[in-house]
Amino acid sequence: MTKPVYTAVFERGRDDFWEVELEEEPRVHTFGRSLIKARAHIREAAAVWFDVEEAAFDLVEEVRLPKAVKDRLAKALRERDRADAAKRSALSTTREAAEALVRTSHLSTRDAAELLGLSHQRVQQLLVG
């Protein structure tokens, strides 16, 4: 049996608290000074309302922000994802280069480290990892 899924809609209130309600059941609503608190409170409120354990349902969040702010947030998250992908790629390529320098060209780990701009300990980690 699949768990029910509810949409928790978060909005900043005039008093700087986060107001949150379930889209499917607007009578389930609460607030919190922070998103973390509001998340915890809406999960607890939904569990009480539906008379179930908090783990018996899933929440999908919709945080309502001004469009310009939401666009900036989306861009920042995309850029962080790209940076993470570039970091993974750089690690993989550096590992390949270390292996080529040490195993194919028979350089010492110290010489490979010098060429890669790394410590010899890091090169050693790359070779065993």
Backbone as CSV, one residue per row, in Angstrom:
resi,resn,N_x,N_y,N_z,CA_x,CA_y,CA_z,C_x,C_y,C_z
1,MET,0.843,-1.195,0.000,0.000,0.000,0.000,0.878,1.243,0.000
2,THR,0.591,2.157,-0.890,1.389,3.379,-0.964,0.890,4.394,0.062
3,LYS,1.830,5.186,0.507,1.492,6.218,1.489,0.793,7.386,0.797
4,PRO,-0.149,8.006,1.479,-0.741,9.223,0.907,0.311,10.335,0.856
5,VAL,0.170,11.204,-0.116,1.087,12.336,-0.281,0.277,13.620,-0.179
6,TYR,0.732,14.526,0.655,0.070,15.814,0.832,1.045,16.921,0.464
7,THR,0.499,18.031,-0.006,1.321,19.180,-0.372,1.258,20.203,0.750
8,ALA,2.411,20.503,1.324,2.518,21.522,2.367,2.925,22.830,1.700
9,VAL,2.061,23.836,1.802,2.313,25.136,1.171,2.807,26.097,2.251
10,PHE,4.023,26.591,2.052,4.660,27.502,3.005,4.645,28.917,2.440
11,GLU,4.252,29.878,3.289,4.303,31.293,2.914,4.761,32.102,4.104
12,ARG,5.503,33.165,3.825,5.934,34.073,4.891,4.759,34.937,5.285
13,GLY,4.466,34.955,6.586,3.398,35.813,7.079,3.908,37.214,7.369
14,ARG,2.994,38.102,7.670,3.379,39.489,7.964,4.219,39.594,9.224
15,ASP,4.092,38.623,10.120,4.834,38.656,11.381,6.169,37.928,11.286
16,ASP,6.627,37.663,10.055,7.894,36.981,9.781,7.917,35.514,10.212
17,PHE,6.760,34.946,10.478,6.655,33.511,10.720,6.307,32.844,9.397
18,TRP,6.649,31.567,9.285,6.219,30.783,8.134,4.855,30.199,8.439
19,GLU,3.888,30.510,7.612,2.563,29.915,7.730,2.515,28.757,6.746
20,VAL,1.964,27.631,7.184,1.943,26.451,6.330,0.612,25.739,6.480
21,GLU,0.097,25.276,5.352,-1.150,24.500,5.377,-1.076,23.406,4.326
22,LEU,-1.897,22.402,4.521,-1.980,21.339,3.530,-2.912,21.783,2.419
23,GLU,-2.435,21.694,1.199,-3.241,22.095,0.056,-4.507,21.244,-0.048
24,GLU,-4.381,19.974,0.252,-5.516,19.054,0.128,-6.523,19.191,1.282
25,GLU,-6.071,19.742,2.396,-6.950,19.905,3.561,-6.551,21.195,4.278
26,PRO,-7.066,22.356,3.817,-6.653,23.645,4.376,-6.939,23.818,5.866
27,ARG,-7.783,22.957,6.421,-8.027,23.054,7.869,-6.828,22.563,8.669
28,VAL,-5.881,21.906,7.988,-4.634,21.500,8.643,-3.611,22.588,8.341
29,HIS,-3.349,23.414,9.350,-2.427,24.525,9.162,-1.737,24.834,10.472
30,THR,-0.592,25.453,10.363,0.186,25.804,11.537,1.198,26.866,11.127
31,PHE,2.190,27.109,11.964,3.210,28.100,11.648,4.500,27.722,12.357
32,GLY,5.556,28.434,12.011,6.841,28.263,12.673,7.722,29.454,12.398
33,ARG,8.582,29.755,13.339,9.500,30.891,13.161,10.513,30.605,12.048
34,SER,10.848,29.327,11.861,11.783,28.928,10.805,11.120,27.852,9.949
35,LEU,11.689,27.605,8.784,11.182,26.529,7.931,11.272,25.187,8.642
36,ILE,12.346,24.978,9.356,12.531,23.707,10.069,11.402,23.489,11.064
37,LYS,11.097,24.523,11.826,10.006,24.407,12.812,8.655,24.239,12.121
38,ALA,8.409,25.004,11.066,7.138,24.902,10.350,6.967,23.503,9.751
39,ARG,8.065,22.925,9.235,8.004,21.553,8.700,7.591,20.573,9.794
40,ALA,8.244,20.683,10.916,7.933,19.773,12.023,6.494,19.950,12.484
41,HIS,6.046,21.199,12.568,4.692,21.471,13.052,3.623,20.968,12.081
42,ILE,3.834,21.137,10.772,2.803,20.692,9.825,2.743,19.170,9.792
43,ARG,3.884,18.524,9.929,3.893,17.057,9.960,3.125,16.558,11.197
44,GLU,3.376,17.192,12.312,2.676,16.822,13.550,1.176,17.118,13.434
45,ALA,0.830,18.280,12.882,-0.582,18.657,12.744,-1.317,17.688,11.814
46,ALA,-0.664,17.305,10.726,-1.294,16.366,9.792,-1.492,15.006,10.454
47,ALA,-0.508,14.564,11.206,-0.626,13.272,11.886,-1.800,13.287,12.860
48,VAL,-1.941,14.366,13.604,-3.055,14.488,14.549,-4.384,14.538,13.786
49,TRP,-4.447,15.360,12.737,-5.683,15.520,11.975,-6.158,14.197,11.378
50,PHE,-5.228,13.462,10.755,-5.598,12.211,10.099,-5.527,11.005,11.036
51,ASP,-5.123,11.250,12.288,-5.018,10.213,13.318,-4.153,9.041,12.847
52,VAL,-2.931,9.403,12.405,-1.958,8.417,11.946,-0.583,8.801,12.495
53,GLU,0.367,7.884,12.342,1.744,8.192,12.706,2.325,9.154,11.668
54,GLU,3.307,9.950,12.066,3.918,10.908,11.146,4.577,10.221,9.954
55,ALA,5.014,8.988,10.117,5.670,8.256,9.028,4.669,7.647,8.043
56,ALA,3.358,7.781,8.323,2.333,7.142,7.506,1.994,7.910,6.232
57,PHE,2.604,9.086,6.039,2.321,9.891,4.858,3.592,10.634,4.450
58,ASP,3.599,11.098,3.221,4.709,11.910,2.720,4.214,13.323,2.479
59,LEU,5.121,14.275,2.646,4.808,15.671,2.363,5.669,16.159,1.206
60,VAL,5.036,16.832,0.272,5.730,17.537,-0.794,5.629,19.008,-0.439
61,GLU,6.754,19.695,-0.496,6.756,21.093,-0.089,6.648,22.037,-1.275
62,GLU,5.849,23.060,-1.089,5.788,24.173,-2.032,6.035,25.436,-1.220
63,VAL,7.230,25.995,-1.380,7.583,27.214,-0.657,7.315,28.380,-1.589
64,ARG,6.377,29.204,-1.215,5.996,30.334,-2.058,6.897,31.523,-1.741
65,LEU,7.583,31.957,-2.786,8.488,33.105,-2.689,8.204,34.020,-3.872
66,PRO,8.598,35.291,-3.773,8.464,36.165,-4.940,9.225,35.568,-6.130
67,LYS,8.709,35.770,-7.326,9.279,35.153,-8.523,10.769,35.436,-8.668
68,ALA,11.172,36.679,-8.474,12.592,37.030,-8.631,13.457,36.251,-7.638
69,VAL,12.972,36.086,-6.433,13.716,35.344,-5.413,13.749,33.860,-5.757
70,LYS,12.608,33.335,-6.179,12.537,31.918,-6.560,13.464,31.627,-7.738
71,ASP,13.533,32.559,-8.698,14.433,32.395,-9.839,15.893,32.386,-9.396
72,ARG,16.263,33.272,-8.476,17.638,33.312,-7.966,17.973,32.032,-7.223
73,LEU,17.039,31.552,-6.426,17.244,30.307,-5.690,17.449,29.148,-6.655
74,ALA,16.601,29.057,-7.673,16.715,27.981,-8.656,18.062,28.046,-9.369
75,LYS,18.496,29.252,-9.714,19.785,29.413,-10.385,20.923,28.981,-9.463
76,ALA,20.862,29.374,-8.216,21.913,28.997,-7.265,21.987,27.477,-7.120
77,LEU,20.841,26.821,-7.021,20.826,25.363,-6.888,21.357,24.683,-8.149
78,ARG,20.995,25.218,-9.308,21.530,24.664,-10.574,23.039,24.811,-10.633
79,GLU,23.534,25.972,-10.266,24.974,26.223,-10.296,25.718,25.328,-9.304
80,ARG,25.135,25.107,-8.147,25.765,24.206,-7.179,25.799,22.785,-7.713
81,ASP,24.719,22.367,-8.390,24.714,21.041,-9.014,25.805,20.937,-10.078
82,ARG,25.949,21.995,-10.884,26.999,21.996,-11.905,28.377,21.947,-11.264
83,ALA,28.574,22.699,-10.189,29.863,22.695,-9.500,30.163,21.313,-8.918
84,ASP,29.158,20.671,-8.351,29.345,19.311,-7.822,29.712,18.338,-8.934
85,ALA,29.067,18.461,-10.091,29.376,17.589,-11.232,30.798,17.842,-11.719
86,ALA,31.200,19.112,-11.766,32.563,19.444,-12.187,33.580,18.900,-11.195
87,LYS,33.256,18.960,-9.918,34.163,18.435,-8.890,34.324,16.924,-9.040
88,ARG,33.213,16.220,-9.280,33.297,14.765,-9.496,34.118,14.443,-10.737
89,SER,33.921,15.213,-11.792,34.675,15.004,-13.018,36.158,15.272,-12.807
90,ALA,36.480,16.346,-12.092,37.879,16.676,-11.815,38.545,15.579,-10.990
91,LEU,37.823,15.028,-10.030,38.375,13.950,-9.217,38.673,12.729,-10.072
92,SER,37.723,12.366,-10.915,37.901,11.209,-11.776,39.074,11.398,-12.736
93,THR,39.149,12.572,-13.328,40.225,12.861,-14.277,41.576,12.910,-13.571
94,THR,41.612,13.469,-12.373,42.856,13.523,-11.610,43.312,12.117,-11.225
95,ARG,42.365,11.274,-10.840,42.702,9.884,-10.516,43.301,9.185,-11.740
96,GLU,42.677,9.383,-12.896,43.188,8.781,-14.138,44.593,9.291,-14.463
97,ALA,44.804,10.591,-14.279,46.126,11.166,-14.555,47.167,10.611,-13.583
98,ALA,46.800,10.481,-12.316,47.734,9.925,-11.333,48.098,8.495,-11.688
99,GLU,47.103,7.720,-12.078,47.379,6.332,-12.477,48.284,6.282,-13.704
100,ALA,48.036,7.145,-14.673,48.877,7.166,-15.873,50.308,7.575,-15.530
101,LEU,50.448,8.589,-14.685,51.788,9.049,-14.326,52.572,7.993,-13.558
102,VAL,51.917,7.343,-12.605,52.625,6.392,-11.745,52.717,5.014,-12.381
103,ARG,51.609,4.511,-12.895,51.601,3.125,-13.376,52.074,2.987,-14.826
104,THR,51.751,3.960,-15.653,52.136,3.864,-17.060,53.517,4.487,-17.301
105,SER,53.720,5.688,-16.753,55.006,6.366,-16.958,56.026,6.021,-15.887
106,HIS,55.618,5.271,-14.880,56.510,4.790,-13.813,57.192,5.923,-13.043
107,LEU,56.452,7.015,-12.840,56.963,8.095,-11.998,56.698,7.759,-10.542
108,SER,57.451,8.377,-9.664,57.183,8.209,-8.232,55.912,8.985,-7.872
109,THR,55.326,8.629,-6.735,54.132,9.373,-6.310,54.500,10.832,-6.013
110,ARG,55.727,11.070,-5.567,56.155,12.452,-5.305,56.247,13.254,-6.608
111,ASP,56.805,12.643,-7.658,56.887,13.354,-8.938,55.496,13.562,-9.538
112,ALA,54.650,12.542,-9.448,53.277,12.689,-9.937,52.556,13.789,-9.170
113,ALA,52.786,13.828,-7.862,52.164,14.859,-7.030,52.635,16.244,-7.438
114,GLU,53.896,16.364,-7.708,54.449,17.653,-8.131,53.797,18.116,-9.431
115,LEU,53.659,17.202,-10.382,53.046,17.551,-11.663,51.560,17.880,-11.524
116,LEU,50.877,17.182,-10.632,49.438,17.396,-10.429,49.126,18.552,-9.484
117,GLY,50.138,19.046,-8.786,49.908,20.116,-7.814,49.204,19.613,-6.559
118,LEU,49.514,18.367,-6.192,48.915,17.739,-5.014,50.008,17.263,-4.076
119,SER,49.624,16.844,-2.894,50.588,16.210,-1.998,50.790,14.766,-2.429
120,HIS,51.947,14.207,-2.076,52.175,12.810,-2.446,51.206,11.884,-1.710
121,GLN,50.757,12.311,-0.517,49.767,11.510,0.214,48.439,11.460,-0.535
122,ARG,48.046,12.585,-1.124,46.786,12.617,-1.868,46.879,11.749,-3.111
123,VAL,48.018,11.784,-3.784,48.200,10.921,-4.950,48.086,9.465,-4.538
124,GLN,48.703,9.115,-3.422,48.614,7.741,-2.929,47.149,7.349,-2.661
125,GLN,46.384,8.269,-2.064,44.959,7.997,-1.833,44.214,7.784,-3.144
126,LEU,44.522,8.585,-4.131,43.858,8.447,-5.431,44.171,7.092,-6.080
127,LEU,45.380,6.626,-5.873,45.799,5.360,-6.499,45.152,4.144,-5.852
128,VAL,44.832,4.234,-4.583,44.196,3.094,-3.913,42.673,3.197,-3.908
129,GLY,42.135,4.377,-4.192,40.697,4.591,-4.122,39.932,4.276,-5.327
